[in-house]
Every structure is written in C-alpha cells, then in structure tokens.
Amino acid sequence: MSMLVQISSLTKRYIGTSALSDITLEVPEGHIMGLLGPNGSGKT
C-alpha cells in the first residue's frame, strides 16, 4: 500500500526543551488520521 504521509526519526527541540524525540509515523493512502490536543499545543 502506498504511503500518503511518511515521517522517520523526526526530532524537534526548542531552547532547553525537547518537543519531539525520534518520532516515526506512516499514514497509508485511504486512511483518516486526527491529531488531538489542547489549544495552543502546536498541532498545526
């Protein structure tokens, strides 16, 4: 199956803070995914 989104080993750091560490994500074509979190948490 073809991947619509594929992320491998993603890391994001802000000064003194690790926001994401070694994230891997695959979303196959035809699947629906949602990202939930509180307002102001950086979902966009």
N, CA, C, O and CB atoms as a CASP TS submission, in Angstrom:
PFRMAT TS
TARGET T0000
AUTHOR 0000-0000-0000
METHOD Language model
MODEL 1
PARENT N/A
ATOM      1  N   MET     1       0.846  -1.183   0.000  1.00  0.00           N
ATOM      2  CA  MET     1       0.000   0.000   0.000  1.00  0.00           C
ATOM      3  C   MET     1       0.889   1.244   0.000  1.00  0.00           C
ATOM      4  O   MET     1       1.916   1.280   0.679  1.00  0.00           O
ATOM      5  CB  MET     1      -0.961  -0.001   1.226  1.00  0.00           C
ATOM      6  N   SER     2       0.497   2.239  -0.749  1.00  0.00           N
ATOM      7  CA  SER     2       1.249   3.485  -0.871  1.00  0.00           C
ATOM      8  C   SER     2       1.030   4.375   0.358  1.00  0.00           C
ATOM      9  O   SER     2      -0.085   4.468   0.871  1.00  0.00           O
ATOM     10  CB  SER     2       0.838   4.235  -2.153  1.00  0.00           C
ATOM     11  N   MET     3       2.093   5.024   0.823  1.00  0.00           N
ATOM     12  CA  MET     3       2.009   5.907   1.985  1.00  0.00           C
ATOM     13  C   MET     3       1.693   7.336   1.550  1.00  0.00           C
ATOM     14  O   MET     3       2.354   7.883   0.668  1.00  0.00           O
ATOM     15  CB  MET     3       3.323   5.873   2.786  1.00  0.00           C
ATOM     16  N   LEU     4       0.685   7.932   2.170  1.00  0.00           N
ATOM     17  CA  LEU     4       0.327   9.320   1.910  1.00  0.00           C
ATOM     18  C   LEU     4       1.253  10.248   2.688  1.00  0.00           C
ATOM     19  O   LEU     4       1.691  11.277   2.173  1.00  0.00           O
ATOM     20  CB  LEU     4      -1.146   9.584   2.285  1.00  0.00           C
ATOM     21  N   VAL     5       1.549   9.873   3.942  1.00  0.00           N
ATOM     22  CA  VAL     5       2.476  10.622   4.796  1.00  0.00           C
ATOM     23  C   VAL     5       3.456   9.623   5.396  1.00  0.00           C
ATOM     24  O   VAL     5       3.057   8.566   5.885  1.00  0.00           O
ATOM     25  CB  VAL     5       1.714  11.424   5.923  1.00  0.00           C
ATOM     26  N   GLN     6       4.731   9.961   5.356  1.00  0.00           N
ATOM     27  CA  GLN     6       5.735   9.098   5.974  1.00  0.00           C
ATOM     28  C   GLN     6       6.791   9.977   6.643  1.00  0.00           C
ATOM     29  O   GLN     6       7.454  10.781   5.987  1.00  0.00           O
ATOM     30  CB  GLN     6       6.388   8.144   4.917  1.00  0.00           C
ATOM     31  N   ILE     7       6.935   9.811   7.956  1.00  0.00           N
ATOM     32  CA  ILE     7       7.908  10.568   8.749  1.00  0.00           C
ATOM     33  C   ILE     7       8.788   9.554   9.465  1.00  0.00           C
ATOM     34  O   ILE     7       8.291   8.578  10.026  1.00  0.00           O
ATOM     35  CB  ILE     7       7.201  11.546   9.774  1.00  0.00           C
ATOM     36  N   SER     8      10.089   9.787   9.444  1.00  0.00           N
ATOM     37  CA  SER     8      11.015   8.848  10.071  1.00  0.00           C
ATOM     38  C   SER     8      12.050   9.604  10.900  1.00  0.00           C
ATOM     39  O   SER     8      12.732  10.494  10.392  1.00  0.00           O
ATOM     40  CB  SER     8      11.711   7.975   9.006  1.00  0.00           C
ATOM     41  N   SER     9      12.161   9.246  12.169  1.00  0.00           N
ATOM     42  CA  SER     9      13.169   9.803  13.086  1.00  0.00           C
ATOM     43  C   SER     9      13.103  11.325  13.216  1.00  0.00           C
ATOM     44  O   SER     9      14.137  11.992  13.201  1.00  0.00           O
ATOM     45  CB  SER     9      14.549   9.407  12.621  1.00  0.00           C
ATOM     46  N   LEU    10      11.911  11.871  13.341  1.00  0.00           N
ATOM     47  CA  LEU    10      11.721  13.319  13.490  1.00  0.00           C
ATOM     48  C   LEU    10      12.023  13.744  14.924  1.00  0.00           C
ATOM     49  O   LEU    10      11.511  13.153  15.875  1.00  0.00           O
ATOM     50  CB  LEU    10      10.277  13.726  13.102  1.00  0.00           C
ATOM     51  N   THR    11      12.847  14.759  15.070  1.00  0.00           N
ATOM     52  CA  THR    11      13.166  15.337  16.374  1.00  0.00           C
ATOM     53  C   THR    11      13.052  16.843  16.267  1.00  0.00           C
ATOM     54  O   THR    11      13.547  17.436  15.309  1.00  0.00           O
ATOM     55  CB  THR    11      14.588  14.918  16.854  1.00  0.00           C
ATOM     56  N   LYS    12      12.397  17.478  17.252  1.00  0.00           N
ATOM     57  CA  LYS    12      12.269  18.941  17.290  1.00  0.00           C
ATOM     58  C   LYS    12      12.618  19.415  18.687  1.00  0.00           C
ATOM     59  O   LYS    12      12.056  18.948  19.678  1.00  0.00           O
ATOM     60  CB  LYS    12      10.828  19.405  16.889  1.00  0.00           C
ATOM     61  N   ARG    13      13.558  20.353  18.749  1.00  0.00           N
ATOM     62  CA  ARG    13      13.972  20.907  20.038  1.00  0.00           C
ATOM     63  C   ARG    13      13.831  22.417  20.008  1.00  0.00           C
ATOM     64  O   ARG    13      14.128  23.064  19.004  1.00  0.00           O
ATOM     65  CB  ARG    13      15.428  20.505  20.377  1.00  0.00           C
ATOM     66  N   TYR    14      13.378  22.961  21.106  1.00  0.00           N
ATOM     67  CA  TYR    14      13.387  24.398  21.339  1.00  0.00           C
ATOM     68  C   TYR    14      14.477  24.643  22.375  1.00  0.00           C
ATOM     69  O   TYR    14      14.940  23.692  23.006  1.00  0.00           O
ATOM     70  CB  TYR    14      11.969  24.938  21.824  1.00  0.00           C
ATOM     71  N   ILE    15      14.886  25.847  22.563  1.00  0.00           N
ATOM     72  CA  ILE    15      15.959  26.150  23.513  1.00  0.00           C
ATOM     73  C   ILE    15      15.657  25.502  24.865  1.00  0.00           C
ATOM     74  O   ILE    15      14.717  25.895  25.557  1.00  0.00           O
ATOM     75  CB  ILE    15      16.133  27.686  23.673  1.00  0.00           C
ATOM     76  N   GLY    16      16.456  24.514  25.228  1.00  0.00           N
ATOM     77  CA  GLY    16      16.317  23.864  26.526  1.00  0.00           C
ATOM     78  C   GLY    16      15.187  22.857  26.651  1.00  0.00           C
ATOM     79  O   GLY    16      15.030  22.252  27.712  1.00  0.00           O
ATOM     80  N   THR    17      14.382  22.653  25.587  1.00  0.00           N
ATOM     81  CA  THR    17      13.235  21.754  25.681  1.00  0.00           C
ATOM     82  C   THR    17      13.150  20.862  24.449  1.00  0.00           C
ATOM     83  O   THR    17      13.249  21.341  23.320  1.00  0.00           O
ATOM     84  CB  THR    17      11.935  22.553  25.848  1.00  0.00           C
ATOM     85  N   SER    18      12.968  19.574  24.668  1.00  0.00           N
ATOM     86  CA  SER    18      12.750  18.643  23.567  1.00  0.00           C
ATOM     87  C   SER    18      11.246  18.470  23.376  1.00  0.00           C
ATOM     88  O   SER    18      10.563  17.946  24.256  1.00  0.00           O
ATOM     89  CB  SER    18      13.446  17.268  23.840  1.00  0.00           C
ATOM     90  N   ALA    19      10.726  18.913  22.218  1.00  0.00           N
ATOM     91  CA  ALA    19       9.291  18.808  21.941  1.00  0.00           C
ATOM     92  C   ALA    19       8.939  17.442  21.349  1.00  0.00           C
ATOM     93  O   ALA    19       7.922  16.854  21.716  1.00  0.00           O
ATOM     94  CB  ALA    19       8.849  19.926  20.984  1.00  0.00           C
ATOM     95  N   LEU    20       9.767  16.937  20.441  1.00  0.00           N
ATOM     96  CA  LEU    20       9.585  15.625  19.829  1.00  0.00           C
ATOM     97  C   LEU    20      10.933  14.921  19.805  1.00  0.00           C
ATOM     98  O   LEU    20      11.971  15.553  19.611  1.00  0.00           O
ATOM     99  CB  LEU    20       8.985  15.743  18.390  1.00  0.00           C
ATOM    100  N   SER    21      10.909  13.618  20.001  1.00  0.00           N
ATOM    101  CA  SER    21      12.165  12.879  20.001  1.00  0.00           C
ATOM    102  C   SER    21      12.003  11.566  19.239  1.00  0.00           C
ATOM    103  O   SER    21      11.300  10.662  19.689  1.00  0.00           O
ATOM    104  CB  SER    21      12.639  12.611  21.443  1.00  0.00           C
ATOM    105  N   ASP    22      12.656  11.469  18.084  1.00  0.00           N
ATOM    106  CA  ASP    22      12.707  10.245  17.284  1.00  0.00           C
ATOM    107  C   ASP    22      11.316   9.694  16.946  1.00  0.00           C
ATOM    108  O   ASP    22      11.041   8.517  17.176  1.00  0.00           O
ATOM    109  CB  ASP    22      13.503   9.189  18.021  1.00  0.00           C
ATOM    110  N   ILE    23      10.444  10.547  16.399  1.00  0.00           N
ATOM    111  CA  ILE    23       9.072  10.173  16.044  1.00  0.00           C
ATOM    112  C   ILE    23       9.055   9.543  14.653  1.00  0.00           C
ATOM    113  O   ILE    23       9.674  10.061  13.723  1.00  0.00           O
ATOM    114  CB  ILE    23       8.130  11.411  16.095  1.00  0.00           C
ATOM    115  N   THR    24       8.346   8.426  14.515  1.00  0.00           N
ATOM    116  CA  THR    24       8.128   7.789  13.224  1.00  0.00           C
ATOM    117  C   THR    24       6.622   7.633  13.034  1.00  0.00           C
ATOM    118  O   THR    24       5.920   7.180  13.937  1.00  0.00           O
ATOM    119  CB  THR    24       8.864   6.402  13.135  1.00  0.00           C
ATOM    120  N   LEU    25       6.124   8.015  11.842  1.00  0.00           N
ATOM    121  CA  LEU    25       4.688   7.975  11.560  1.00  0.00           C
ATOM    122  C   LEU    25       4.480   7.614  10.102  1.00  0.00           C
ATOM    123  O   LEU    25       5.144   8.165   9.225  1.00  0.00           O
ATOM    124  CB  LEU    25       4.010   9.335  11.891  1.00  0.00           C
ATOM    125  N   GLU    26       3.563   6.690   9.834  1.00  0.00           N
ATOM    126  CA  GLU    26       3.171   6.345   8.475  1.00  0.00           C
ATOM    127  C   GLU    26       1.654   6.359   8.392  1.00  0.00           C
ATOM    128  O   GLU    26       0.976   5.744   9.215  1.00  0.00           O
ATOM    129  CB  GLU    26       3.742   4.960   8.056  1.00  0.00           C
ATOM    130  N   VAL    27       1.117   7.067   7.389  1.00  0.00           N
ATOM    131  CA  VAL    27      -0.321   7.106   7.145  1.00  0.00           C
ATOM    132  C   VAL    27      -0.546   6.604   5.720  1.00  0.00           C
ATOM    133  O   VAL    27      -0.203   7.294   4.760  1.00  0.00           O
ATOM    134  CB  VAL    27      -0.913   8.563   7.351  1.00  0.00           C
ATOM    135  N   PRO    28      -1.123   5.401   5.576  1.00  0.00           N
ATOM    136  CA  PRO    28      -1.364   4.858   4.241  1.00  0.00           C
ATOM    137  C   PRO    28      -2.464   5.635   3.513  1.00  0.00           C
ATOM    138  O   PRO    28      -3.341   6.228   4.141  1.00  0.00           O
ATOM    139  CB  PRO    28      -1.741   3.375   4.333  1.00  0.00           C
ATOM    140  N   GLU    29      -2.402   5.622   2.186  1.00  0.00           N
ATOM    141  CA  GLU    29      -3.444   6.225   1.369  1.00  0.00           C
ATOM    142  C   GLU    29      -4.784   5.620   1.736  1.00  0.00           C
ATOM    143  O   GLU    29      -4.880   4.414   1.962  1.00  0.00           O
ATOM    144  CB  GLU    29      -3.153   6.034  -0.133  1.00  0.00           C
ATOM    145  N   GLY    30      -5.830   6.452   1.798  1.00  0.00           N
ATOM    146  CA  GLY    30      -7.170   5.971   2.088  1.00  0.00           C
ATOM    147  C   GLY    30      -7.507   5.902   3.569  1.00  0.00           C
ATOM    148  O   GLY    30      -8.648   5.596   3.915  1.00  0.00           O
ATOM    149  N   HIS    31      -6.560   6.176   4.451  1.00  0.00           N
ATOM    150  CA  HIS    31      -6.809   6.167   5.889  1.00  0.00           C
ATOM    151  C   HIS    31      -7.048   7.593   6.377  1.00  0.00           C
ATOM    152  O   HIS    31      -6.548   8.557   5.796  1.00  0.00           O
ATOM    153  CB  HIS    31      -5.623   5.520   6.650  1.00  0.00           C
ATOM    154  N   ILE    32      -7.808   7.704   7.436  1.00  0.00           N
ATOM    155  CA  ILE    32      -8.096   9.004   8.046  1.00  0.00           C
ATOM    156  C   ILE    32      -7.392   9.059   9.390  1.00  0.00           C
ATOM    157  O   ILE    32      -7.446   8.108  10.170  1.00  0.00           O
ATOM    158  CB  ILE    32      -9.638   9.236   8.208  1.00  0.00           C
ATOM    159  N   MET    33      -6.731  10.180   9.656  1.00  0.00           N
ATOM    160  CA  MET    33      -5.997  10.346  10.903  1.00  0.00           C
ATOM    161  C   MET    33      -6.359  11.690  11.515  1.00  0.00           C
ATOM    162  O   MET    33      -6.552  12.667  10.792  1.00  0.00           O
ATOM    163  CB  MET    33      -4.467  10.239  10.671  1.00  0.00           C
ATOM    164  N   GLY    34      -6.452  11.749  12.816  1.00  0.00           N
ATOM    165  CA  GLY    34      -6.697  13.004  13.520  1.00  0.00           C
ATOM    166  C   GLY    34      -5.619  13.243  14.559  1.00  0.00           C
ATOM    167  O   GLY    34      -5.046  12.301  15.107  1.00  0.00           O
ATOM    168  N   LEU    35      -5.351  14.503  14.822  1.00  0.00           N
ATOM    169  CA  LEU    35      -4.367  14.881  15.832  1.00  0.00           C
ATOM    170  C   LEU    35      -5.093  15.705  16.885  1.00  0.00           C
ATOM    171  O   LEU    35      -5.610  16.782  16.588  1.00  0.00           O
ATOM    172  CB  LEU    35      -3.161  15.681  15.204  1.00  0.00           C
ATOM    173  N   LEU    36      -5.132  15.205  18.103  1.00  0.00           N
ATOM    174  CA  LEU    36      -5.866  15.859  19.184  1.00  0.00           C
ATOM    175  C   LEU    36      -4.914  16.445  20.206  1.00  0.00           C
ATOM    176  O   LEU    36      -3.839  15.900  20.456  1.00  0.00           O
ATOM    177  CB  LEU    36      -6.818  14.876  19.858  1.00  0.00           C
ATOM    178  N   GLY    37      -5.317  17.559  20.793  1.00  0.00           N
ATOM    179  CA  GLY    37      -4.521  18.185  21.839  1.00  0.00           C
ATOM    180  C   GLY    37      -5.166  19.486  22.266  1.00  0.00           C
ATOM    181  O   GLY    37      -6.044  20.000  21.573  1.00  0.00           O
ATOM    182  N   PRO    38      -4.744  20.025  23.396  1.00  0.00           N
ATOM    183  CA  PRO    38      -5.332  21.270  23.895  1.00  0.00           C
ATOM    184  C   PRO    38      -4.971  22.466  23.008  1.00  0.00           C
ATOM    185  O   PRO    38      -3.999  22.428  22.254  1.00  0.00           O
ATOM    186  CB  PRO    38      -4.869  21.531  25.329  1.00  0.00           C
ATOM    187  N   ASN    39      -5.775  23.523  23.115  1.00  0.00           N
ATOM    188  CA  ASN    39      -5.487  24.763  22.397  1.00  0.00           C
ATOM    189  C   ASN    39      -4.100  25.261  22.765  1.00  0.00           C
ATOM    190  O   ASN    39      -3.693  25.213  23.926  1.00  0.00           O
ATOM    191  CB  ASN    39      -6.548  25.841  22.708  1.00  0.00           C
ATOM    192  N   GLY    40      -3.375  25.745  21.749  1.00  0.00           N
ATOM    193  CA  GLY    40      -2.054  26.303  21.991  1.00  0.00           C
ATOM    194  C   GLY    40      -0.938  25.284  22.110  1.00  0.00           C
ATOM    195  O   GLY    40       0.183  25.638  22.476  1.00  0.00           O
ATOM    196  N   SER    41      -1.225  24.014  21.805  1.00  0.00           N
ATOM    197  CA  SER    41      -0.191  22.982  21.966  1.00  0.00           C
ATOM    198  C   SER    41       0.633  22.745  20.701  1.00  0.00           C
ATOM    199  O   SER    41       1.523  21.894  20.705  1.00  0.00           O
ATOM    200  CB  SER    41      -0.834  21.685  22.387  1.00  0.00           C
ATOM    201  N   GLY    42       0.360  23.474  19.623  1.00  0.00           N
ATOM    202  CA  GLY    42       1.182  23.380  18.419  1.00  0.00           C
ATOM    203  C   GLY    42       0.788  22.282  17.447  1.00  0.00           C
ATOM    204  O   GLY    42       1.656  21.719  16.780  1.00  0.00           O
ATOM    205  N   LYS    43      -0.483  21.966  17.350  1.00  0.00           N
ATOM    206  CA  LYS    43      -0.935  20.897  16.460  1.00  0.00           C
ATOM    207  C   LYS    43      -0.775  21.246  14.984  1.00  0.00           C
ATOM    208  O   LYS    43      -0.661  20.346  14.152  1.00  0.00           O
ATOM    209  CB  LYS    43      -2.378  20.573  16.745  1.00  0.00           C
ATOM    210  N   THR    44      -0.765  22.510  14.648  1.00  0.00           N
ATOM    211  CA  THR    44      -0.660  22.881  13.231  1.00  0.00           C
ATOM    212  C   THR    44       0.759  22.759  12.778  1.00  0.00           C
ATOM    213  O   THR    44       1.061  23.027  11.615  1.00  0.00           O
ATOM    214  CB  THR    44      -1.169  24.303  12.985  1.00  0.00           C
TER
END
